[in-house]
Amino acid sequence: MALTTEQINSVKGRGFLRNRSTECFSGRMLAPGTVFTAENIRDMATLAETYGNGKLIPTSRQCIEIPGIAFDHIPKAEAFALEHGLIFGGTGPKVRPITACKGTTCVFGCYDTQALAKEIHETFYVGWNSVKLPHKFKIGVGGCPNSCIKPSLNDFGVEGRRVPGQKEAAYQIYVGGTWGKTTRMGTALSRLVTAEEVLPILEKTILWFRENAYVKERLGKAIDRIGADKLEEALFSDDLMNRKEKILSAELKEL
């Protein structure tokens, strides 16, 4: 029996994307801080052999997709994942899985990128999972100006900097970057920020996005429509945080 649109959509938000021309799905798995353990890989291999077609496919967002999962096997795959500490997800108009370069171990890395990515994952991917946004919101965490993870092509990008005479790293923040059918280089904030400022600025950016963007409008388009100066003014003030509950409870704006 052919699957209905309702059935297909019912699992998409849980991280299962239909395989083209089949009745099967790819389950998307993600790792906090972008790091899978050896045990995770072994368990994903078992899951793929048991419920999928035995393949593990890395995605451009540092997730692993397991293709060939029959619709009726999705609940069993989810139960296996839950039992083994694995996470299906990463779709929909909300904060997407975080990406990070290997700055934690790289000789060029200015700070522990994987630790920051994990903190962002717990705070915003997990903590804000139920918050519906106007569109997807991608976050990239880069360790240095080599820009291997392309922070400036994410809705919110963090890039480490070394400052002469300063022991601790500083951070360049980019907002509104996109890549693909529509390309926009992220707008660089006018000053470097400290480690303590990164998460508060990220939270304000998401709040600004939710309040100002229209449904199906990416952050970059909203910035171009309203003005980067207006966004930066909001990010370096307390106004958005003072109105946080109101912003999160409001209806999204339709064009």
Summary of the structure (lengths in Angstrom):
residues: 255
radius of gyration: 19.1
end to end distance: 37.9
largest distance: 67.6
contacts: 824
relative contact order: 0.10
helix: 39%
strand: 19%
